[in-house]
Amino acid sequence: MITVHEEYLVDEAGNRKAVVLPFDAWQQIKSELEELDDIRAYDEAKDQPSEPIPFEEAMREIAEGRLD
C-alpha cells in the first residue's frame, strides 16, 4: 500500500480543486497504475478465444510488429 501525504489546492470558497503529491509518491502511483493496466490486459487476453501458435512464430510476428 502506498502511503501518501497529499496537499490540496483550494479555491476562494475552500473547495478542493487539485492535489499536490511528493514526486516520489507520484512515480510510485504511476508504476502501480501501469502494472494494473498490464494485469487487466492479460486478463482480457486470457478471456479471448484464440488458437495457440508455436513460440517461434509468435516471436517472429512480434519482431515484425504483426502480432495483435
C-alpha positions in Angstrom: 0.0 0.0 0.0 1.2 3.4 -0.9 1.4 6.0 1.9 0.7 9.4 0.5 1.0 12.8 2.2 -1.1 14.8 -0.2 -1.8 18.5 -0.1 -4.8 20.2 -1.6 -5.2 23.4 -3.6 -8.4 25.1 -2.9 -10.4 28.0 -4.4 -11.6 31.1 -2.6 -14.6 29.2 -1.2 -12.4 26.4 0.2 -13.4 23.8 -2.4 -10.6 21.4 -3.3 -9.5 21.9 -6.9 -6.2 20.0 -7.2 -3.9 17.6 -5.3 -0.2 18.1 -4.8 1.9 14.9 -4.2 5.5 14.4 -3.4 7.3 13.4 -6.7 8.4 10.0 -5.4 4.8 9.2 -4.4 3.6 10.2 -7.9 6.2 8.0 -9.5 5.1 5.0 -7.4 1.4 5.6 -8.2 2.3 5.7 -11.9 4.2 2.5 -11.6 1.3 0.8 -9.8 -1.2 2.0 -12.5 1.0 0.7 -15.3 1.2 -2.7 -13.6 -2.6 -2.7 -13.1 -3.0 -1.9 -16.9 -0.8 -4.9 -17.7 -2.8 -7.2 -15.4 -6.1 -6.0 -17.0 -4.7 -6.5 -20.5 -3.5 -10.0 -19.5 -6.9 -10.9 -18.0 -8.7 -9.6 -21.1 -6.4 -11.5 -23.4 -6.9 -14.7 -21.4 -10.7 -14.4 -21.8 -10.5 -14.1 -25.6 -10.7 -17.4 -27.6 -7.6 -17.9 -29.7 -5.7 -20.7 -31.4 -2.2 -21.3 -29.9 0.7 -20.7 -32.2 4.3 -22.0 -31.9 6.6 -19.9 -29.8 9.0 -19.3 -32.7 6.1 -18.0 -34.9 4.9 -15.7 -32.1 8.4 -14.3 -31.7 8.8 -13.7 -35.4 5.4 -11.9 -35.5 6.4 -9.7 -32.5 9.7 -8.8 -34.2 7.8 -7.9 -37.4 5.3 -5.9 -35.5 2.4 -8.0 -36.7 1.1 -9.6 -33.5 -2.2 -8.1 -32.4 
